[in-house]
Amino acid sequence: MTDDHVLIETPEHIEVNYELAGLGSRALAGILDTIIQGLLTALVVAGLGWLGEWYNIEAALGFMYAIIIATTGFLAATAYFVVSEMLMDGQSPGKRMAGLRVVRDDGSPITFLDSALRNIIRVVDMLPFFYSVGLIAMFFSKRAKRLGDMAAGTIVVKERLLEPPGLLAEQERSGQVPGAPPELLARLRTVMHLLGPEDYQTAERFLERRYELEVGTREALARQIAEALLRRAGLAPEAQYPAEVVLEALVELHRDRPL
C-alpha cells in the first residue's frame, strides 16, 4: 500500500482501498471553506453588532459584549463545519468542490461527536497562522491527519466524482448493471418502511464508491449489503437481479419518497 492510500477492512470483512487527501487538495478545500465561512461569520457578527446598537446592549454590558461577539463568531465558524458535515455526509462546501470527504478510521460515516471534536480542535490546528500546526501534523502522520482528525479518529479521503467512462461503457454493453426494473421497484416499495435511514445511507455510500473497488471486491460487497438489507426487510435474497440493481432500487425509492 502506498503512502497516499489506505486499506480499510469493512464490518463485512471486505478490504476497501481509499486514496487519502493530500496537503494540496486539503489546502484548496480549506481556502474555499475559509472564504465561505468568513462571509457567513461576518454576517452573523454584523447582525449581532446591529442588534447591540439598536438595543444599546454594548453600553449595558461593556467589555462582556465584546466577549459575547467573539464567542459567537467562534461558534458560528465551528458550526459551519459541523452542520455541513452532518447535512452533506462528511463534506463541507469546500470539500465537495475539491472532491474530498471525511470518514471515520474504519471507513464508516462520521457522527456528530466526531465532527464536533475534529472541528473544535481546528482552532489549535490553525495556530499560529493558517493551519501551521495542522500542516505539520499532517506531514508526520501516515494517514495525513491533522490534530482534529487524530482526536476524532477520522481521515479525509478523495472521492471519485465521475464514473470512469471506459468502465461505464463496458457495463452498458454487457447489461451487467441495468436500471432498476418496475417489478423490482414495486416489490421493494412495500417493505422500504422497514429500513432505517442508516440502511439507505449504507447502500448509497456503496453506490458512490463502487467504481473505486476491484471487480471481485465490488461484487462481493454489493451482494453482502443487498442480502443484509433484504433480510432486515423480511425478504429473501434476490436471485433474479444483480445486487447492485437491488441497491440502486432501494436508493431510488428512498430519494423519491414523499416527505
C-alpha positions in Angstrom: 0.0 0.0 0.0 1.4 3.4 -1.0 1.7 6.4 1.4 -1.3 8.1 -0.3 -3.6 5.1 0.0 -5.1 3.3 3.0 -6.6 -0.1 3.1 -9.6 -0.5 5.4 -11.5 -3.7 6.3 -15.2 -3.2 6.5 -17.5 -4.9 9.0 -18.3 -7.3 6.2 -14.6 -8.3 6.1 -14.1 -6.7 2.7 -11.0 -4.6 2.1 -11.6 -1.2 0.6 -8.8 1.0 -0.8 -9.2 4.7 -0.1 -7.0 7.4 -1.6 -6.0 9.9 1.1 -6.4 13.6 0.5 -3.0 15.3 0.4 -1.8 18.7 1.5 -2.7 20.3 -1.8 -6.3 19.2 -2.1 -7.0 19.8 1.6 -5.5 23.3 1.3 -7.7 24.1 -1.6 -10.8 22.9 0.3 -9.6 24.9 3.3 -9.3 28.1 1.2 -12.7 27.7 -0.3 -14.3 27.0 3.1 -12.5 29.9 4.7 -13.9 32.3 2.1 -17.5 31.0 2.6 -17.1 30.6 6.4 -15.7 34.2 6.6 -18.6 35.7 4.8 -21.2 33.8 6.9 -19.4 34.6 10.2 -19.1 38.3 9.2 -22.9 38.3 8.6 -23.6 36.8 12.0 -21.3 39.2 13.8 -22.6 42.2 11.9 -26.1 41.2 12.7 -25.3 41.0 16.4 -23.5 44.3 16.3 -26.5 45.9 14.7 -28.8 44.4 17.4 -26.3 45.7 20.1 -26.5 49.2 18.7 -30.3 49.1 18.3 -31.0 47.9 21.8 -28.0 49.7 23.4 -26.6 46.4 24.6 -23.0 47.4 24.3 -23.4 50.3 26.7 -25.1 48.0 29.2 -22.7 45.1 29.1 -19.4 46.9 28.2 -16.5 44.5 27.8 -18.7 41.5 28.2 -20.4 42.4 24.9 -17.1 42.1 23.0 -16.6 38.7 24.6 -20.1 37.6 23.5 -19.4 38.8 20.0 -16.1 37.0 19.8 -17.6 33.8 21.3 -20.5 33.9 18.9 -18.1 34.3 16.0 -16.1 31.2 17.0 -19.3 29.2 17.5 -20.5 30.3 14.1 -17.2 29.3 12.5 -17.3 25.9 14.1 -20.9 25.3 13.4 -20.3 25.9 9.7 -18.2 22.7 9.5 -20.3 20.6 11.9 -23.6 21.4 10.3 -22.3 21.0 6.7 -20.6 17.7 7.5 -23.7 16.3 9.0 -26.0 17.5 6.2 -23.6 16.6 3.4 -22.4 13.2 4.7 -18.9 14.2 5.8 -18.4 17.1 3.4 -18.3 20.9 3.7 -18.9 23.1 0.7 -15.2 23.5 0.1 -14.5 19.7 0.4 -17.3 19.0 -2.0 -15.9 21.3 -4.6 -12.4 19.8 -4.0 -13.8 16.2 -4.2 -13.0 15.3 -0.6 -14.9 13.6 2.2 -14.4 13.0 5.9 -14.9 9.4 7.1 -14.0 7.5 10.3 -10.9 5.4 10.5 -12.9 2.3 9.7 -14.4 3.9 6.6 -17.9 4.4 8.1 -19.6 7.8 8.1 -18.7 10.3 10.8 -21.0 11.0 13.6 -22.0 14.3 15.2 -19.5 13.8 18.0 -16.7 13.0 15.5 -17.4 16.2 13.6 -17.8 18.4 16.7 -14.5 17.1 18.1 -12.4 17.5 15.0 -13.8 21.0 14.3 -13.4 22.3 17.9 -9.7 21.3 17.8 -9.5 23.0 14.4 -8.7 26.2 16.3 -5.4 24.6 17.6 -4.6 23.3 14.1 -4.9 26.8 12.7 -2.2 28.2 15.1 -0.1 30.3 14.7 -1.5 31.2 11.2 -3.5 29.3 8.5 -3.2 25.7 9.8 0.5 25.7 10.5 0.1 23.2 13.4 -2.3 21.1 11.3 0.0 21.0 8.3 2.9 19.9 10.4 0.8 17.2 12.0 -0.3 16.0 8.5 3.2 15.9 7.3 4.3 13.5 10.0 1.1 11.4 10.1 0.9 8.2 8.0 -2.7 9.0 7.2 -2.3 12.7 6.6 -4.2 13.6 9.8 -4.3 17.0 11.5 -4.7 17.1 15.3 -8.5 17.2 15.0 -8.5 14.1 12.9 -6.3 12.3 15.4 -8.6 13.2 18.3 -11.8 12.3 16.5 -10.5 9.1 14.7 -11.2 10.4 11.2 -9.4 10.6 7.9 -10.0 12.7 4.8 -10.2 10.8 1.5 -10.6 11.7 -2.1 -13.9 11.0 -3.7 -14.3 9.9 -7.3 -16.8 12.4 -8.7 -17.3 10.8 -12.1 -17.6 7.2 -13.1 -14.8 6.0 -15.4 -16.2 6.3 -19.0 -14.5 3.1 -20.1 -15.9 1.0 -17.3 -19.3 2.6 -17.5 -19.5 1.9 -21.3 -18.4 -1.7 -20.8 -21.2 -2.3 -18.2 -23.8 -0.7 -20.5 -22.7 -3.0 -23.4 -22.8 -6.1 -21.2 -26.0 -5.2 -19.4 -24.4 -6.2 -16.1 -25.8 -3.3 -14.1 -29.1 -2.2 -15.8 -31.6 0.2 -14.4 -34.0 -1.0 -11.7 -37.0 -2.6 -13.4 -40.5 -1.6 -12.4 -41.4 -5.0 -10.9 -38.4 -4.9 -8.5 -39.3 -1.3 -7.5 -42.9 -2.4 -6.8 -41.8 -5.3 -4.6 -39.4 -3.2 -2.6 -41.8 -0.3 -2.2 -44.0 -2.4 0.1 -41.2 -3.0 2.6 -39.0 0.1 2.4 -40.6 1.5 5.5 -38.9 -1.4 7.5 -35.5 0.0 6.7 -34.0 2.9 8.6 -32.0 6.0 7.3 -28.7 4.3 8.1 -29.6 1.3 5.9 -30.2 3.6 2.9 -27.1 5.5 3.7 -25.1 2.3 3.6 -26.5 1.5 0.1 -25.9 5.0 -1.1 -22.3 5.1 0.1 -21.5 1.8 -1.6 -23.0 3.1 -4.9 -21.0 6.3 -4.7 -17.7 4.4 -4.2 -18.3 1.2 -6.2 -16.1 2.2 -9.1 -13.1 2.5 -6.7 -13.2 -1.2 -5.9 -11.8 -4.2 -7.7 -14.5 -6.1 -9.6 -14.5 -9.1 -7.3 -14.5 -7.0 -4.2 -17.2 -4.8 -5.6 -19.5 -7.7 -6.4 -18.9 -9.4 -3.0 -19.6 -6.3 -1.1 -22.7 -5.4 -3.1 -24.1 -8.9 -2.5 -23.4 -8.8 1.2 -25.0 -5.4 1.7 -28.1 -6.2 -0.5 -28.7 -9.5 1.3 -28.4 -7.9 4.7 -30.8 -5.2 3.8 -33.3 -7.6 2.3 -33.2 -9.9 5.3 -33.8 -6.8 7.5 -36.9 -6.0 5.4 -38.2 -9.6 5.7 -37.4 -10.5 2.1 -35.4 -13.4 0.6 -32.2 -12.6 -1.3 -32.9 -11.6 -4.9 -31.5 -14.1 -7.4 -33.2 -12.6 -10.4 -31.4 -9.2 -10.3 -27.7 -8.2 -9.7 -27.1 -7.0 -6.1 -26.2 -3.5 -7.4 -29.5 -3.2 -9.1 -31.3 -4.0 -5.8 -29.3 -1.3 -4.0 -30.0 1.2 -6.8 -33.7 0.4 -6.5 -33.6 0.9 -2.7 -31.8 4.2 -3.0 -34.1 5.4 -5.8 -37.2 4.6 -3.7 -35.7 6.3 -0.7 -34.9 9.5 -2.6 -38.4 9.6 -4.2 -40.3 9.0 -1.0 -42.8 11.7 0.0 -41.7 14.0 2.7 
